[in-house]
Every structure is written in C-alpha cells, then in structure tokens.
Amino acid sequence: MIAAVASPIRWCRLLGAATLALFMVAAFTPAANILDAWLGIPPRIEPAEAIVVLGAGGDTLGDGLPNDTSLRRAIRAVVLYRQGLAPLLVFSGSPAEVEGRVETARELGVPSEAVLRAPGSNTTRDEAVRIGGLLRRMGVRKILLVTEAEHMIRARRLFERAGLDPLPATVGDRGGTELSPEGRLDQVRDICGELLARLYYRVAGYL
Amino acid sequence: MREAFVLLLVALTSTGAWAVGARGLGLESRALGGAVGRMLESVGLIVVFFVANLLVGGLLIVTARALGPRFISLYYLDDVTVLVLSVVQGLALQAWREAGRRPPPGDRPT
C-alpha cells in the first residue's frame, strides 16, 4: 500500500522538477523567441482586393473601444488600407467589437463605404466560412489577412479552404525583440494555446 | 539585464532565508534536501491539478456547446485564475498528505 502511494508521489516529484526546469528555460532563455519565430509565418504584404481583420475575443472596454489585441489588428488594417493595398476593409468579431473597430477606422480617416461589417462569428472557423462566402459572392479572392503570427497558420489554412487566397499580414510580431521574462512567459502561453487549438481543429477535421 | 536582476534578487532573498532558518530558527541544513523534494512534489501536484482543470473544463465546454443553445468559448480556460486555484488545490493536497500521516506508534497518545 505504501509503495503504491509512494510511486505517484515520486512521479509528482519528477513532474515538479521538469516543470521548474521548463519554467527556467521559458522565462530566462531565448527559447520562446526561437519557438515563436519557427511556428509563425512572415508577413507577405502585396496589393489585394480586401483586408480581412479577424475578431479577438469580442471584448470592448467602457469607452466602447475594442481590447488591446483587437485594436492592434484594426490599426494594422487601417495602415494597410491607407497605404492603398486594398479598397475594402472587412471587420469580424462580436457586434460590439465590430462597431468599435468601425468607429476607430472612421476616426482614422477610412470612409464608411470602404468598410464591411461581418459580425456574429464565434470561432476562427466560423469567420472563414462566413467571410469566405461573403467575399466569394462579391468576386473577391485575394485578401490580406490580419492576425497574430502564431494564429496565422491555422487562420490562413481555414481561409484557403473557404476558397480565398489569403496573404499573411501579421501583427504584434514579437520575434526576437521580447526580452523580459514575463513577456517570454506570455509568449509561451500564446504558443501553447495556439498549439492546443491546432490540435483541436485537426481532431475535429477542420484543418 | 532584467533576467540577471530577477535571478540575483531571488538568490539574495534565498540566501537570507537560509541564514534566518539555520541560525535564527535553528533548522538543520541537512534537512534542506528533503524540503526541496517536498517542494518539487507540491509543484508536481499543482501541475496535475492544472492539467485536470483544463481537461475537465474543455470537456464541459465542448459538451455544453453540443447540448446548449449558447456558444461558450474555450478561451474561458485561458484565465490566470485557473492556474492560481490549481496552486491552492495542489498545496492543499500536499498539506493534507502531511497532516494526514499517522504518527509513529511511540508518539501516539495513550
């Protein structure tokens, strides 16, 4: 009986040691930066027919503006639009998030006729199916897809499956510049979350 | 630079804690190895609870999506409180293990 209890505890001790070792590597070495660069896709910015900005959690703050990630994606898209890379901006996400982004784009000088609202999607797959159908009916194929580098591989494949030709317009690329231990842990959390999401999408047959 | 500062800070306070423990509280330095082992067990238990919380949470969310009318995001699990509460669970189990051990026969009250 004692041996049966001691054995799981020994495993817990090994698991604890491995966890602490991984924590030290993740926080205090450039391993997270290297992994992030390996898993992400470099941007490919070319003229396209539309700029599609994926939703980022759907949160809006008290001032009506979207959360930080959502706003960063929207601003990246507005910059691409103002560089003349595409004539149409497509904002996805929750209704409140979309309205917050549309208002931000309007304030930054994007005319309302250049903005298409695509609210109501809950997942990246939903967004690809819904926006893919919408843009195909408008005759649009080549798009600049705006999301984070880690998310891009999954998102690009889903939009390709939806019949579009997405060019990666990555945002928030931390690359080799993230040097604080806390920032590296954030990076590792994002990478682990995205790897789990890819696994889930593969098991569900979405990729 | 920031990494070195954090590591140096932790090294300094750990050395201070060792000095206080060994000289102020009269703890044996030989027992430190066993204490580190217990600490690693606690970390392992926290990881076990954290993974269990993620697996059970994911299963509940996928089931709720399939059965209920309302969409629930898997990102509900991407919340630091899950980790903090896993720490509490792991430490509580470790404390229970310590408190639940039967004392040797000689120490039992008669």
Interface residues (C-beta under 8 A of the other chain):
Chain A: I9 W11 C12 R13 L14 L15 G16 A17 T19 L20 A27 F28 G57 N122 L179 S180 P181 R189 G193 A197 Y200
Chain B: R2 E3 V6 L7 G37 M39 L40 E41 S42 V43 G44 L45 I46 V47 V48 F71 S73 L74 Y75 D78 R97
